[in-house]
Amino acid sequence: MSLLTRMRDKVLSEDPLIRAMSYQSVLSAFAEGTFLTGSAIFFTQIVGLSAAQVGLGLTIAGAATFLFAVPLGRLADRVGTRVTWILGAILQALLFGAWILVDNFAAYVAVEVLLALASSWQKSGRDAYRISIFPAKTRVRSFAYMRAARNVGYTLGALASGLALAADSNTLIKAVPVMTAVVLLVNAFWISRLPRLTTPAPAIAAPQDVRDRLGALRNLPFLATTFFNGVLATHQVLLNVVIPLWLVQETDAPRVLLAWLFGTNTVMAVGLQVIAARGVNDVTTSLKAQRRGALCFLASCGIVAVTHDTVGLVTIALVWIGHVTVTGAELLQSSGEWGLIADLSDPNHRGDYQGAAQVGDTLGTVWAPAAYTFLAMEVGTLGWGIIAVVIVVATIGIHPSARAAERYLVRRQPVAA
């Protein structure tokens, strides 16, 4: 069996629906990865923005997403989650194509904000559709196949963008958003070929449902759970920000090791995500996955912290092991997160709950890049210990919040006439 065949079998399931949605994941991730890899050069050299302007635009777009995530999630429930996914994907394609028309900061901010909102809307529709289309027992495993496929897509997109950048041609760089838009239109068509959801009989609303205008935001245990999920998902900050900075500034490891670290992360994400999700099918097993992910996170903090005082091959080996363990945290935590969000979302308002999940996740992660970087780079060993304490607190906190969210849904079940 060839290497490509083995990789394909790791990424693609025998289930026709999972396979179709995995292909869709590759398409969308390829398109986004192609643009994101060269976006800094496109915005600074083609559009003519400064790095500060690019960062400010991203911050404004992030704030808009935070403010409108829940209203967009409710809109997804009204329009229909599958239709939202399709329309959101089309809007994404058109807005990526619009980048070639941008030539000033104001236009950049406008497109960036609209693109962020379109992405948030389609994500609410997509996640709600995925939760609804798969049975609970196989749901997380199905998500794992799609996550592995997205990693393949991002890698291929980065390679494609790298070829355009290597040519050192402004014409090719200008063509990247156009190609991204075309691929995303194909992606939207692919989504439209996915099966429609069967519409359940309308539930009889309990009296409090009529009075409740806050929707998912009223479910404080759910919001707390998504917040703790966000904190536990800050393994991405270690992967992409803190460990690379630590390697360069605080160890004697060669910088080329960074390429091996990210390569290891990609291979593990593609080859092991489905395995990491095995057996995660309810709140109990989801919490177990979160605990295991947290242990990997803590191990990574301890291993990387000591490399400040090691030398040579020992440093290289320990940094690599630290990156492997934090990748393990990524694989296990994401599996637990999928299970919790799926099982704790109200089946009649899944779009609303996916929007609320985006809000909780943002609150749990937005502070981490600045805080973790300061703690690791400025405080040192004690700082790594504080990061570990944050993860322990989040791991402890997510258990009662998830159980309270379970009880909340039971109390909110419609009352039969």
One Martini backbone bead per residue (centre of mass of N, CA, C, O) as a GRO file, in nm:
protein
  417
    1MET     BB    1   0.095   0.037   0.024
    2SER     BB    2   0.080   0.351  -0.021
    3LEU     BB    3   0.115   0.655   0.120
    4LEU     BB    4  -0.136   0.787  -0.012
    5THR     BB    5  -0.333   0.564   0.070
    6ARG     BB    6  -0.294   0.586   0.376
    7MET     BB    7  -0.374   0.885   0.397
    8ARG     BB    8  -0.658   0.856   0.279
    9ASP     BB    9  -0.764   0.652   0.500
   10LYS     BB   10  -0.728   0.860   0.735
   11VAL     BB   11  -0.923   1.091   0.610
   12LEU     BB   12  -1.123   0.876   0.483
   13SER     BB   13  -1.424   0.746   0.482
   14GLU     BB   14  -1.667   0.502   0.402
   15ASP     BB   15  -1.865   0.713   0.440
   16PRO     BB   16  -2.024   0.905   0.211
   17LEU     BB   17  -2.079   1.163   0.379
   18ILE     BB   18  -1.801   1.202   0.507
   19ARG     BB   19  -1.650   1.212   0.241
   20ALA     BB   20  -1.794   1.456   0.119
   21MET     BB   21  -1.721   1.648   0.364
   22SER     BB   22  -1.415   1.617   0.331
   23TYR     BB   23  -1.388   1.740   0.055
   24GLN     BB   24  -1.502   2.011   0.143
   25SER     BB   25  -1.279   2.071   0.349
   26VAL     BB   26  -1.049   2.082   0.147
   27LEU     BB   27  -1.153   2.311  -0.028
   28SER     BB   28  -1.183   2.539   0.186
   29ALA     BB   29  -0.893   2.518   0.303
   30PHE     BB   30  -0.740   2.569   0.045
   31ALA     BB   31  -0.847   2.852  -0.008
   32GLU     BB   32  -0.769   2.983   0.265
   33GLY     BB   33  -0.465   2.898   0.267
   34THR     BB   34  -0.379   3.047   0.013
   35PHE     BB   35  -0.439   3.336   0.117
   36LEU     BB   36  -0.312   3.347   0.406
   37THR     BB   37  -0.013   3.299   0.331
   38GLY     BB   38  -0.020   3.582   0.131
   39SER     BB   39  -0.161   3.828   0.280
   40ALA     BB   40   0.066   4.015   0.374
   41ILE     BB   41   0.172   4.080   0.090
   42PHE     BB   42  -0.088   4.178  -0.039
   43PHE     BB   43  -0.149   4.419   0.160
   44THR     BB   44   0.136   4.565   0.140
   45GLN     BB   45   0.212   4.547  -0.184
   46ILE     BB   46  -0.072   4.587  -0.327
   47VAL     BB   47  -0.248   4.778  -0.141
   48GLY     BB   48  -0.056   4.953   0.078
   49LEU     BB   49  -0.028   4.861   0.365
   50SER     BB   50   0.029   4.848   0.687
   51ALA     BB   51   0.077   4.650   0.951
   52ALA     BB   52  -0.105   4.815   1.142
   53GLN     BB   53  -0.357   4.816   0.957
   54VAL     BB   54  -0.398   4.515   0.942
   55GLY     BB   55  -0.434   4.470   1.248
   56LEU     BB   56  -0.673   4.663   1.289
   57GLY     BB   57  -0.871   4.521   1.096
   58LEU     BB   58  -0.875   4.252   1.251
   59THR     BB   59  -0.983   4.369   1.516
   60ILE     BB   60  -1.249   4.481   1.407
   61ALA     BB   61  -1.354   4.210   1.297
   62GLY     BB   62  -1.351   4.063   1.571
   63ALA     BB   63  -1.555   4.250   1.710
   64ALA     BB   64  -1.790   4.200   1.514
   65THR     BB   65  -1.814   3.899   1.561
   66PHE     BB   66  -1.875   3.910   1.862
   67LEU     BB   67  -2.141   4.086   1.835
   68PHE     BB   68  -2.284   3.892   1.583
   69ALA     BB   69  -2.293   3.583   1.637
   70VAL     BB   70  -2.576   3.541   1.759
   71PRO     BB   71  -2.760   3.673   1.545
   72LEU     BB   72  -2.651   3.485   1.318
   73GLY     BB   73  -2.742   3.220   1.450
   74ARG     BB   74  -3.046   3.289   1.445
   75LEU     BB   75  -3.062   3.324   1.140
   76ALA     BB   76  -2.993   3.029   1.078
   77ASP     BB   77  -3.253   2.913   1.199
   78ARG     BB   78  -3.450   3.065   1.007
   79VAL     BB   79  -3.324   2.985   0.724
   80GLY     BB   80  -3.124   2.754   0.764
   81THR     BB   81  -2.841   2.576   0.791
   82ARG     BB   82  -2.783   2.490   0.499
   83VAL     BB   83  -2.844   2.762   0.362
   84THR     BB   84  -2.638   2.922   0.523
   85TRP     BB   85  -2.390   2.773   0.426
   86ILE     BB   86  -2.422   2.842   0.129
   87LEU     BB   87  -2.447   3.153   0.146
   88GLY     BB   88  -2.185   3.199   0.307
   89ALA     BB   89  -1.997   3.080   0.089
   90ILE     BB   90  -2.068   3.282  -0.132
   91LEU     BB   91  -1.987   3.536   0.021
   92GLN     BB   92  -1.696   3.460   0.059
   93ALA     BB   93  -1.621   3.448  -0.238
   94LEU     BB   94  -1.693   3.744  -0.311
   95LEU     BB   95  -1.502   3.877  -0.095
   96PHE     BB   96  -1.239   3.763  -0.194
   97GLY     BB   97  -1.268   3.889  -0.479
   98ALA     BB   98  -1.276   4.194  -0.366
   99TRP     BB   99  -0.971   4.244  -0.309
  100ILE     BB  100  -0.896   4.360  -0.601
  101LEU     BB  101  -1.057   4.647  -0.525
  102VAL     BB  102  -0.860   4.719  -0.308
  103ASP     BB  103  -0.690   5.065  -0.215
  104ASN     BB  104  -0.772   5.102   0.100
  105PHE     BB  105  -0.845   5.110   0.430
  106ALA     BB  106  -1.154   5.132   0.426
  107ALA     BB  107  -1.202   4.895   0.232
  108TYR     BB  108  -1.058   4.684   0.399
  109VAL     BB  109  -1.243   4.694   0.648
  110ALA     BB  110  -1.508   4.631   0.509
  111VAL     BB  111  -1.427   4.350   0.399
  112GLU     BB  112  -1.328   4.223   0.663
  113VAL     BB  113  -1.597   4.240   0.814
  114LEU     BB  114  -1.780   4.092   0.611
  115LEU     BB  115  -1.612   3.832   0.610
  116ALA     BB  116  -1.640   3.767   0.911
  117LEU     BB  117  -1.952   3.748   0.910
  118ALA     BB  118  -1.982   3.532   0.694
  119SER     BB  119  -1.813   3.319   0.845
  120SER     BB  120  -1.990   3.306   1.098
  121TRP     BB  121  -2.254   3.225   0.962
  122GLN     BB  122  -2.155   2.966   0.818
  123LYS     BB  123  -2.056   2.826   1.078
  124SER     BB  124  -2.326   2.797   1.216
  125GLY     BB  125  -2.455   2.631   0.991
  126ARG     BB  126  -2.246   2.405   0.969
  127ASP     BB  127  -2.246   2.301   1.266
  128ALA     BB  128  -2.550   2.246   1.284
  129TYR     BB  129  -2.562   2.045   1.053
  130ARG     BB  130  -2.360   1.838   1.162
  131ILE     BB  131  -2.512   1.773   1.420
  132SER     BB  132  -2.784   1.681   1.271
  133ILE     BB  133  -2.677   1.456   1.053
  134PHE     BB  134  -2.552   1.308   1.297
  135PRO     BB  135  -2.520   1.074   1.508
  136ALA     BB  136  -2.409   1.071   1.826
  137LYS     BB  137  -2.210   0.815   1.809
  138THR     BB  138  -2.056   0.953   1.526
  139ARG     BB  139  -1.997   1.259   1.534
  140VAL     BB  140  -1.700   1.305   1.629
  141ARG     BB  141  -1.569   1.121   1.421
  142SER     BB  142  -1.664   1.288   1.181
  143PHE     BB  143  -1.519   1.550   1.260
  144ALA     BB  144  -1.233   1.431   1.246
  145TYR     BB  145  -1.222   1.387   0.944
  146MET     BB  146  -1.258   1.691   0.876
  147ARG     BB  147  -1.010   1.795   1.025
  148ALA     BB  148  -0.803   1.636   0.864
  149ALA     BB  149  -0.885   1.753   0.589
  150ARG     BB  150  -0.821   2.050   0.654
  151ASN     BB  151  -0.517   2.008   0.690
  152VAL     BB  152  -0.469   1.930   0.400
  153GLY     BB  153  -0.578   2.189   0.270
  154TYR     BB  154  -0.386   2.392   0.406
  155THR     BB  155  -0.126   2.269   0.298
  156LEU     BB  156  -0.191   2.299  -0.005
  157GLY     BB  157  -0.238   2.605   0.006
  158ALA     BB  158   0.046   2.683   0.101
  159LEU     BB  159   0.192   2.564  -0.145
  160ALA     BB  160   0.052   2.732  -0.362
  161SER     BB  161   0.135   3.008  -0.247
  162GLY     BB  162   0.440   2.958  -0.247
  163LEU     BB  163   0.469   2.950  -0.556
  164ALA     BB  164   0.374   3.242  -0.601
  165LEU     BB  165   0.593   3.375  -0.423
  166ALA     BB  166   0.847   3.253  -0.565
  167ALA     BB  167   0.794   3.415  -0.842
  168ASP     BB  168   0.779   3.723  -0.788
  169SER     BB  169   0.464   3.807  -0.871
  170ASN     BB  170   0.209   4.030  -0.879
  171THR     BB  171   0.015   3.880  -1.063
  172LEU     BB  172  -0.004   3.621  -0.890
  173ILE     BB  173  -0.090   3.756  -0.626
  174LYS     BB  174  -0.355   3.876  -0.747
  175ALA     BB  175  -0.474   3.581  -0.818
  176VAL     BB  176  -0.535   3.450  -0.543
  177PRO     BB  177  -0.825   3.564  -0.470
  178VAL     BB  178  -0.955   3.450  -0.725
  179MET     BB  179  -0.898   3.152  -0.671
  180THR     BB  180  -1.039   3.144  -0.401
  181ALA     BB  181  -1.322   3.218  -0.508
  182VAL     BB  182  -1.357   2.980  -0.700
  183VAL     BB  183  -1.327   2.751  -0.491
  184LEU     BB  184  -1.565   2.854  -0.310
  185LEU     BB  185  -1.783   2.809  -0.524
  186VAL     BB  186  -1.741   2.508  -0.541
  187ASN     BB  187  -1.800   2.462  -0.244
  188ALA     BB  188  -2.096   2.560  -0.253
  189PHE     BB  189  -2.190   2.346  -0.450
  190TRP     BB  190  -2.117   2.103  -0.277
  191ILE     BB  191  -2.307   2.171  -0.043
  192SER     BB  192  -2.573   2.158  -0.222
  193ARG     BB  193  -2.534   1.827  -0.245
  194LEU     BB  194  -2.617   1.788   0.021
  195PRO     BB  195  -2.825   1.676   0.237
  196ARG     BB  196  -3.117   1.717   0.370
  197LEU     BB  197  -3.294   1.791   0.635
  198THR     BB  198  -3.498   1.663   0.856
  199THR     BB  199  -3.806   1.776   0.967
  200PRO     BB  200  -3.925   1.823   1.258
  201ALA     BB  201  -4.155   1.840   1.468
  202PRO     BB  202  -4.300   2.083   1.621
  203ALA     BB  203  -4.259   2.223   1.912
  204ILE     BB  204  -4.391   2.284   2.227
  205ALA     BB  205  -4.382   2.559   2.392
  206ALA     BB  206  -4.282   2.691   2.658
  207PRO     BB  207  -4.352   2.970   2.826
  208GLN     BB  208  -4.046   3.064   2.856
  209ASP     BB  209  -3.982   3.070   2.548
  210VAL     BB  210  -4.149   3.325   2.480
  211ARG     BB  211  -3.996   3.522   2.686
  212ASP     BB  212  -3.728   3.442   2.560
  213ARG     BB  213  -3.466   3.663   2.417
  214LEU     BB  214  -3.168   3.528   2.465
  215GLY     BB  215  -3.144   3.234   2.455
  216ALA     BB  216  -2.832   3.110   2.476
  217LEU     BB  217  -2.749   3.346   2.675
  218ARG     BB  218  -2.920   3.219   2.918
  219ASN     BB  219  -2.706   2.981   2.912
  220LEU     BB  220  -2.461   2.994   3.134
  221PRO     BB  221  -2.332   2.709   3.136
  222PHE     BB  222  -2.266   2.707   2.835
  223LEU     BB  223  -2.083   2.957   2.834
  224ALA     BB  224  -1.882   2.843   3.037
  225THR     BB  225  -1.799   2.599   2.870
  226THR     BB  226  -1.691   2.762   2.625
  227PHE     BB  227  -1.481   2.912   2.783
  228PHE     BB  228  -1.317   2.667   2.880
  229ASN     BB  229  -1.264   2.564   2.601
  230GLY     BB  230  -1.097   2.809   2.516
  231VAL     BB  231  -0.873   2.775   2.722
  232LEU     BB  232  -0.794   2.481   2.631
  233ALA     BB  233  -0.737   2.597   2.324
  234THR     BB  234  -0.450   2.747   2.389
  235HIS     BB  235  -0.255   2.554   2.242
  236GLN     BB  236  -0.225   2.736   1.988
  237VAL     BB  237  -0.038   2.941   2.122
  238LEU     BB  238   0.193   2.750   2.171
  239LEU     BB  239   0.233   2.648   1.881
  240ASN     BB  240   0.240   2.950   1.718
  241VAL     BB  241   0.402   3.134   1.947
  242VAL     BB  242   0.563   3.048   2.208
  243ILE     BB  243   0.753   2.821   2.115
  244PRO     BB  244   0.894   2.973   1.885
  245LEU     BB  245   1.000   3.204   2.064
  246TRP     BB  246   1.151   3.030   2.266
  247LEU     BB  247   1.346   2.895   2.072
  248VAL     BB  248   1.484   3.161   1.968
  249GLN     BB  249   1.538   3.318   2.266
  250GLU     BB  250   1.582   3.058   2.501
  251THR     BB  251   1.751   2.877   2.304
  252ASP     BB  252   1.992   2.659   2.114
  253ALA     BB  253   1.811   2.602   1.891
  254PRO     BB  254   1.753   2.565   1.575
  255ARG     BB  255   1.540   2.722   1.354
  256VAL     BB  256   1.477   2.473   1.168
  257LEU     BB  257   1.296   2.324   1.379
  258LEU     BB  258   1.027   2.460   1.311
  259ALA     BB  259   0.960   2.291   1.061
  260TRP     BB  260   0.941   2.021   1.218
  261LEU     BB  261   0.716   2.100   1.408
  262PHE     BB  262   0.494   2.167   1.196
  263GLY     BB  263   0.512   1.896   1.053
  264THR     BB  264   0.430   1.720   1.292
  265ASN     BB  265   0.155   1.849   1.340
  266THR     BB  266   0.031   1.777   1.065
  267VAL     BB  267   0.064   1.470   1.073
  268MET     BB  268  -0.095   1.427   1.337
  269ALA     BB  269  -0.365   1.564   1.248
  270VAL     BB  270  -0.415   1.359   1.017
  271GLY     BB  271  -0.344   1.065   1.157
  272LEU     BB  272  -0.485   1.113   1.478
  273GLN     BB  273  -0.772   1.240   1.507
  274VAL     BB  274  -0.956   0.989   1.489
  275ILE     BB  275  -0.829   0.840   1.726
  276ALA     BB  276  -0.883   1.063   1.944
  277ALA     BB  277  -1.212   1.035   1.894
  278ARG     BB  278  -1.241   0.771   2.014
  279GLY     BB  279  -1.535   0.732   2.217
  280VAL     BB  280  -1.666   1.012   2.157
  281ASN     BB  281  -2.039   1.046   2.256
  282ASP     BB  282  -2.046   1.229   2.521
  283VAL     BB  283  -2.007   1.405   2.800
  284THR     BB  284  -1.822   1.212   2.953
  285THR     BB  285  -1.614   1.157   2.717
  286SER     BB  286  -1.550   1.455   2.667
  287LEU     BB  287  -1.425   1.512   2.948
  288LYS     BB  288  -1.204   1.304   2.922
  289ALA     BB  289  -1.063   1.439   2.680
  290GLN     BB  290  -1.001   1.701   2.829
  291ARG     BB  291  -0.817   1.581   3.045
  292ARG     BB  292  -0.606   1.463   2.853
  293GLY     BB  293  -0.535   1.729   2.715
  294ALA     BB  294  -0.438   1.872   2.973
  295LEU     BB  295  -0.202   1.683   3.034
  296CYS     BB  296  -0.048   1.753   2.776
  297PHE     BB  297  -0.022   2.052   2.833
  298LEU     BB  298   0.137   2.024   3.101
  299ALA     BB  299   0.374   1.866   2.984
  300SER     BB  300   0.468   2.085   2.790
  301CYS     BB  301   0.535   2.303   2.995
  302GLY     BB  302   0.753   2.139   3.148
  303ILE     BB  303   0.942   2.069   2.911
  304VAL     BB  304   0.999   2.353   2.789
  305ALA     BB  305   1.101   2.507   3.041
  306VAL     BB  306   1.385   2.342   3.067
  307THR     BB  307   1.529   2.447   2.789
  308HIS     BB  308   1.683   2.695   2.908
  309ASP     BB  309   1.920   2.476   3.042
  310THR     BB  310   1.984   2.340   2.783
  311VAL     BB  311   2.172   2.142   2.533
  312GLY     BB  312   2.150   2.070   2.222
  313LEU     BB  313   2.001   1.769   2.177
  314VAL     BB  314   1.826   1.802   2.424
  315THR     BB  315   1.672   2.048   2.332
  316ILE     BB  316   1.557   1.935   2.072
  317ALA     BB  317   1.403   1.697   2.197
  318LEU     BB  318   1.226   1.857   2.402
  319VAL     BB  319   1.085   2.048   2.207
  320TRP     BB  320   0.959   1.825   2.037
  321ILE     BB  321   0.801   1.690   2.266
  322GLY     BB  322   0.642   1.943   2.344
  323HIS     BB  323   0.496   1.958   2.067
  324VAL     BB  324   0.363   1.682   2.078
  325THR     BB  325   0.194   1.725   2.338
  326VAL     BB  326   0.035   1.976   2.232
  327THR     BB  327  -0.090   1.818   2.001
  328GLY     BB  328  -0.241   1.624   2.182
  329ALA     BB  329  -0.417   1.845   2.302
  330GLU     BB  330  -0.557   1.920   2.040
  331LEU     BB  331  -0.690   1.646   1.970
  332LEU     BB  332  -0.847   1.600   2.241
  333GLN     BB  333  -0.991   1.872   2.288
  334SER     BB  334  -1.152   1.884   2.022
  335SER     BB  335  -1.318   1.632   2.077
  336GLY     BB  336  -1.452   1.735   2.337
  337GLU     BB  337  -1.578   1.991   2.221
  338TRP     BB  338  -1.768   1.868   2.014
  339GLY     BB  339  -1.936   1.704   2.215
  340LEU     BB  340  -2.035   1.936   2.394
  341ILE     BB  341  -2.168   2.123   2.183
  342ALA     BB  342  -2.365   1.913   2.074
  343ASP     BB  343  -2.504   1.810   2.352
  344LEU     BB  344  -2.560   2.130   2.464
  345SER     BB  345  -2.751   2.183   2.233
  346ASP     BB  346  -3.034   2.297   2.120
  347PRO     BB  347  -3.215   2.136   1.876
  348ASN     BB  348  -3.403   2.409   1.810
  349HIS     BB  349  -3.108   2.608   1.844
  350ARG     BB  350  -2.824   2.562   1.696
  351GLY     BB  351  -2.738   2.830   1.577
  352ASP     BB  352  -2.747   2.995   1.837
  353TYR     BB  353  -2.535   2.813   1.987
  354GLN     BB  354  -2.298   2.861   1.787
  355GLY     BB  355  -2.279   3.162   1.843
  356ALA     BB  356  -2.229   3.139   2.150
  357ALA     BB  357  -1.971   2.968   2.122
  358GLN     BB  358  -1.803   3.194   1.992
  359VAL     BB  359  -1.810   3.381   2.234
  360GLY     BB  360  -1.685   3.196   2.450
  361ASP     BB  361  -1.425   3.130   2.297
  362THR     BB  362  -1.320   3.420   2.278
  363LEU     BB  363  -1.301   3.473   2.586
  364GLY     BB  364  -1.095   3.220   2.624
  365THR     BB  365  -0.856   3.342   2.397
  366VAL     BB  366  -0.788   3.655   2.348
  367TRP     BB  367  -0.568   3.681   2.594
  368ALA     BB  368  -0.333   3.464   2.548
  369PRO     BB  369  -0.102   3.576   2.373
  370ALA     BB  370  -0.011   3.797   2.573
  371ALA     BB  371   0.004   3.634   2.837
  372TYR     BB  372   0.187   3.393   2.754
  373THR     BB  373   0.423   3.554   2.648
  374PHE     BB  374   0.488   3.699   2.907
  375LEU     BB  375   0.521   3.455   3.098
  376ALA     BB  376   0.746   3.307   2.937
  377MET     BB  377   0.950   3.551   2.851
  378GLU     BB  378   0.952   3.718   3.141
  379VAL     BB  379   0.913   3.502   3.386
  380GLY     BB  380   0.930   3.199   3.306
  381THR     BB  381   0.895   2.933   3.496
  382LEU     BB  382   0.663   3.061   3.652
  383GLY     BB  383   0.492   3.120   3.399
  384TRP     BB  384   0.446   2.824   3.322
  385GLY     BB  385   0.298   2.762   3.587
  386ILE     BB  386   0.059   2.955   3.540
  387ILE     BB  387  -0.044   2.825   3.285
  388ALA     BB  388  -0.105   2.554   3.422
  389VAL     BB  389  -0.313   2.663   3.622
  390VAL     BB  390  -0.519   2.758   3.416
  391ILE     BB  391  -0.576   2.470   3.308
  392VAL     BB  392  -0.670   2.343   3.569
  393VAL     BB  393  -0.910   2.532   3.620
  394ALA     BB  394  -1.059   2.468   3.353
  395THR     BB  395  -1.088   2.163   3.401
  396ILE     BB  396  -1.256   2.188   3.656
  397GLY     BB  397  -1.486   2.390   3.550
  398ILE     BB  398  -1.615   2.217   3.309
  399HIS     BB  399  -1.776   2.008   3.469
  400PRO     BB  400  -2.007   2.170   3.614
  401SER     BB  401  -2.098   2.326   3.360
  402ALA     BB  402  -2.184   2.084   3.187
  403ARG     BB  403  -2.392   1.966   3.387
  404ALA     BB  404  -2.567   2.223   3.401
  405ALA     BB  405  -2.634   2.225   3.096
  406GLU     BB  406  -2.785   1.962   3.099
  407ARG     BB  407  -3.007   2.047   3.301
  408TYR     BB  408  -3.115   2.283   3.139
  409LEU     BB  409  -3.227   2.117   2.900
  410VAL     BB  410  -3.423   1.950   3.061
  411ARG     BB  411  -3.594   2.197   3.164
  412ARG     BB  412  -3.643   2.300   2.844
  413GLN     BB  413  -3.837   2.106   2.770
  414PRO     BB  414  -4.107   2.059   2.617
  415VAL     BB  415  -4.448   2.079   2.679
  416ALA     BB  416  -4.691   1.874   2.669
  417ALA     BB  417  -5.041   1.879   2.590
   0.00000   0.00000   0.00000
